[in-house]
């Protein structure tokens, strides 16, 4: 009987040791899980911060893009208005030059009655105007070597101005 009690006692001791070891393993596992949970919380917090920074960066990029669009639109409007002003100035200069050439052409015509009384045919008038324009054009290139930009048609101007107003406001 003593033997059976000793055996029972030994078995109970072994069970206690096994249970103690199991408790220790579970405690270690619990500590690991707590560490992982803390890391996860830190990662989620950093992810939130990064997401906020990313959103702020996207908003800033959108704002800058809109500003660039506005500036380029304003630049185009300025270029077009500058080109229109230059064209008006150049056209005004052409008119003065045409008057000079016309007055010079009337003076240089022969004074015989045959030539004075006869009017030019429409074809001759066109040829004469073409010659005068080519002279005016070559004269204007000597004065201003810049190429004159063709202005926008009124329809394009309107849509361009509306587009710029939309962007600016």
Sine and cosine of phi, psi and omega as CSV:
sin_phi,cos_phi,sin_psi,cos_psi,sin_omega,cos_omega
0.00,0.00,-0.58,0.81,0.05,-1.00
-0.89,0.46,-0.59,0.81,-0.01,-1.00
-0.91,0.42,-0.67,0.74,0.01,-1.00
-0.92,0.40,-0.62,0.78,0.05,-1.00
-0.93,0.38,-0.61,0.79,0.03,-1.00
-0.92,0.40,-0.63,0.77,0.02,-1.00
-0.91,0.41,-0.67,0.74,0.02,-1.00
-0.90,0.44,-0.66,0.75,0.00,-1.00
-0.91,0.42,-0.66,0.75,0.03,-1.00
-0.90,0.43,-0.67,0.74,0.03,-1.00
-0.90,0.44,-0.65,0.76,0.01,-1.00
-0.91,0.41,-0.64,0.77,0.03,-1.00
-0.89,0.47,-0.70,0.72,0.02,-1.00
-0.88,0.47,-0.66,0.75,0.03,-1.00
-0.90,0.45,-0.67,0.74,0.02,-1.00
-0.89,0.46,-0.69,0.72,0.01,-1.00
-0.89,0.46,-0.70,0.72,0.00,-1.00
-0.88,0.47,-0.70,0.72,0.00,-1.00
-0.91,0.41,-0.62,0.79,0.03,-1.00
-0.90,0.44,-0.69,0.72,0.04,-1.00
-0.89,0.46,-0.66,0.75,0.02,-1.00
-0.89,0.45,-0.66,0.75,0.04,-1.00
-0.88,0.48,-0.69,0.73,0.01,-1.00
-0.89,0.47,-0.70,0.71,0.03,-1.00
-0.87,0.49,-0.67,0.74,0.01,-1.00
-0.92,0.40,-0.62,0.79,0.05,-1.00
-0.89,0.46,-0.72,0.70,0.03,-1.00
-0.88,0.48,-0.68,0.73,0.01,-1.00
-0.89,0.46,-0.66,0.75,0.03,-1.00
-0.88,0.47,-0.68,0.73,0.04,-1.00
-0.88,0.48,-0.70,0.72,0.02,-1.00
-0.87,0.49,-0.69,0.73,0.00,-1.00
-0.90,0.44,-0.63,0.78,0.03,-1.00
-0.90,0.43,-0.64,0.77,0.03,-1.00
-0.90,0.44,-0.71,0.70,0.02,-1.00
-0.88,0.47,-0.67,0.74,0.01,-1.00
-0.88,0.47,-0.66,0.75,0.03,-1.00
-0.90,0.44,-0.69,0.73,0.06,-1.00
-0.87,0.49,-0.66,0.75,0.01,-1.00
-0.89,0.46,-0.69,0.73,0.04,-1.00
-0.88,0.48,-0.69,0.72,0.03,-1.00
-0.88,0.47,-0.68,0.74,0.00,-1.00
-0.90,0.44,-0.66,0.75,0.04,-1.00
-0.90,0.45,-0.65,0.76,0.02,-1.00
-0.90,0.44,-0.73,0.68,0.02,-1.00
-0.89,0.45,-0.62,0.78,0.03,-1.00
-0.88,0.47,-0.68,0.74,0.04,-1.00
-0.88,0.48,-0.70,0.72,0.03,-1.00
-0.88,0.47,-0.71,0.70,0.00,-1.00
-0.90,0.44,-0.63,0.78,0.04,-1.00
-0.89,0.46,-0.68,0.73,0.06,-1.00
-0.87,0.49,-0.72,0.69,0.02,-1.00
-0.88,0.48,-0.65,0.76,0.02,-1.00
-0.89,0.46,-0.70,0.71,0.02,-1.00
-0.89,0.46,-0.67,0.74,0.03,-1.00
-0.89,0.45,-0.66,0.75,0.04,-1.00
-0.89,0.45,-0.66,0.75,0.04,-1.00
-0.90,0.43,-0.68,0.73,0.03,-1.00
-0.88,0.47,-0.68,0.74,0.01,-1.00
-0.90,0.43,-0.67,0.74,0.02,-1.00
-0.89,0.45,-0.65,0.76,0.04,-1.00
-0.89,0.46,-0.70,0.72,0.01,-1.00
-0.88,0.47,-0.71,0.70,0.00,-1.00
-0.90,0.44,-0.63,0.77,0.03,-1.00
-0.88,0.47,-0.68,0.73,0.04,-1.00
-0.90,0.44,-0.65,0.76,0.02,-1.00
-0.90,0.43,-0.65,0.76,0.03,-1.00
-0.89,0.46,-0.67,0.74,0.03,-1.00
-0.87,0.49,-0.70,0.71,0.01,-1.00
-0.88,0.47,-0.70,0.72,-0.01,-1.00
-0.91,0.41,-0.66,0.75,0.01,-1.00
-0.93,0.38,-0.59,0.81,0.05,-1.00
-0.91,0.42,-0.72,0.70,0.03,-1.00
-0.89,0.46,-0.62,0.78,0.02,-1.00
-0.89,0.45,-0.68,0.73,0.03,-1.00
-0.89,0.45,-0.67,0.74,0.01,-1.00
-0.88,0.47,-0.69,0.73,0.02,-1.00
-0.89,0.45,-0.68,0.73,0.01,-1.00
-0.88,0.47,-0.69,0.73,0.00,-1.00
-0.90,0.43,-0.68,0.74,0.01,-1.00
-0.93,0.37,-0.57,0.82,0.06,-1.00
-0.91,0.42,-0.69,0.72,0.02,-1.00
-0.89,0.45,-0.65,0.76,0.03,-1.00
-0.89,0.45,-0.69,0.72,0.02,-1.00
-0.88,0.47,-0.69,0.72,0.02,-1.00
-0.89,0.46,-0.65,0.76,0.00,-1.00
-0.91,0.42,-0.65,0.76,0.03,-1.00
-0.89,0.46,-0.68,0.73,0.01,-1.00
-0.90,0.45,-0.71,0.70,-0.02,-1.00
-0.91,0.42,-0.69,0.72,0.02,-1.00
-0.88,0.47,-0.65,0.76,0.04,-1.00
-0.87,0.49,-0.64,0.77,0.05,-1.00
-0.92,0.40,-0.62,0.79,0.02,-1.00
-0.89,0.45,-0.67,0.75,-0.01,-1.00
-0.87,0.49,-0.69,0.72,0.02,-1.00
-0.90,0.44,-0.68,0.73,0.00,-1.00
-0.90,0.44,-0.65,0.76,0.01,-1.00
-0.88,0.48,-0.67,0.74,0.02,-1.00
-0.88,0.47,-0.65,0.76,0.04,-1.00
-0.88,0.48,-0.74,0.67,-0.03,-1.00
-0.91,0.41,-0.62,0.79,0.02,-1.00
-0.90,0.43,-0.69,0.72,0.00,-1.00
-0.92,0.40,-0.60,0.80,0.04,-1.00
-0.93,0.37,-0.60,0.80,-0.01,-1.00
-0.92,0.38,-0.62,0.78,0.02,-1.00
-0.94,0.35,-0.55,0.83,0.02,-1.00
-0.95,0.32,-0.63,0.78,-0.10,-0.99
-0.99,0.16,-0.13,0.99,0.03,-1.00
-0.92,0.39,0.56,-0.83,0.02,-1.00
-0.88,0.48,0.50,-0.87,-0.09,-1.00
-1.00,-0.06,0.19,0.98,0.01,-1.00
-0.95,0.32,0.56,-0.83,-0.04,-1.00
-0.87,0.50,-0.52,0.86,-0.01,-1.00
-0.85,0.52,-0.70,0.71,-0.05,-1.00
-0.99,0.16,-0.51,0.86,-0.06,-1.00
-0.94,0.35,-0.65,0.76,-0.12,-0.99
-0.99,0.15,-0.41,0.91,-0.08,-1.00
-0.99,0.15,0.70,-0.72,0.09,-1.00
-1.00,-0.04,0.41,-0.91,0.00,-1.00
-0.98,0.20,0.56,-0.83,0.08,-1.00
-0.96,0.30,0.34,-0.94,0.01,-1.00
-0.84,0.55,-0.60,0.80,0.01,-1.00
-0.91,0.41,-0.68,0.73,0.02,-1.00
-0.90,0.44,-0.61,0.79,0.03,-1.00
-0.88,0.47,-0.71,0.70,0.01,-1.00
-0.87,0.48,-0.70,0.71,0.00,-1.00
-0.87,0.49,-0.67,0.74,-0.03,-1.00
-0.91,0.42,-0.69,0.73,0.02,-1.00
-0.90,0.44,-0.63,0.78,0.02,-1.00
-0.89,0.46,-0.69,0.73,0.03,-1.00
-0.89,0.46,-0.69,0.72,0.00,-1.00
-0.90,0.44,-0.64,0.76,0.02,-1.00
-0.90,0.45,-0.69,0.73,-0.01,-1.00
-0.90,0.44,-0.60,0.80,0.07,-1.00
-0.91,0.42,-0.71,0.71,0.01,-1.00
-0.87,0.50,-0.68,0.73,-0.04,-1.00
-0.90,0.43,-0.70,0.71,0.00,-1.00
-0.92,0.39,-0.58,0.82,0.04,-1.00
-0.91,0.41,-0.67,0.74,-0.02,-1.00
-0.93,0.36,-0.54,0.84,0.03,-1.00
-0.92,0.40,-0.54,0.84,0.05,-1.00
-0.92,0.40,-0.64,0.77,-0.03,-1.00
-0.96,0.27,-0.76,0.65,-0.07,-1.00
-0.78,-0.63,0.98,-0.20,-0.04,-1.00
-0.96,0.29,-0.13,0.99,0.00,-1.00
-0.92,0.39,0.57,-0.82,0.10,-1.00
-0.99,0.13,0.64,-0.77,-0.03,-1.00
-1.00,0.04,0.79,-0.61,0.01,-1.00
-0.97,0.22,0.63,-0.77,0.03,-1.00
-0.97,0.24,0.79,-0.62,-0.03,-1.00
-0.96,0.29,0.32,-0.95,0.05,-1.00
-0.95,0.32,0.51,-0.86,0.10,-1.00
-0.93,0.37,0.35,-0.94,-0.01,-1.00
-0.83,0.56,-0.60,0.80,0.01,-1.00
-0.90,0.44,-0.68,0.73,0.02,-1.00
-0.93,0.38,-0.62,0.79,0.02,-1.00
-0.86,0.51,-0.73,0.69,-0.05,-1.00
-0.87,0.50,-0.75,0.66,-0.02,-1.00
-0.92,0.39,-0.58,0.81,0.01,-1.00
-0.92,0.40,-0.69,0.73,0.00,-1.00
-0.91,0.41,-0.68,0.73,0.03,-1.00
-0.88,0.48,-0.67,0.74,0.02,-1.00
-0.87,0.49,-0.72,0.70,-0.02,-1.00
-0.91,0.41,-0.65,0.76,0.02,-1.00
-0.89,0.46,-0.65,0.76,0.02,-1.00
-0.88,0.47,-0.67,0.74,-0.04,-1.00
-0.94,0.34,-0.67,0.75,-0.05,-1.00
-0.93,0.37,-0.51,0.86,-0.03,-1.00
-0.94,-0.35,0.00,0.00,0.00,0.00
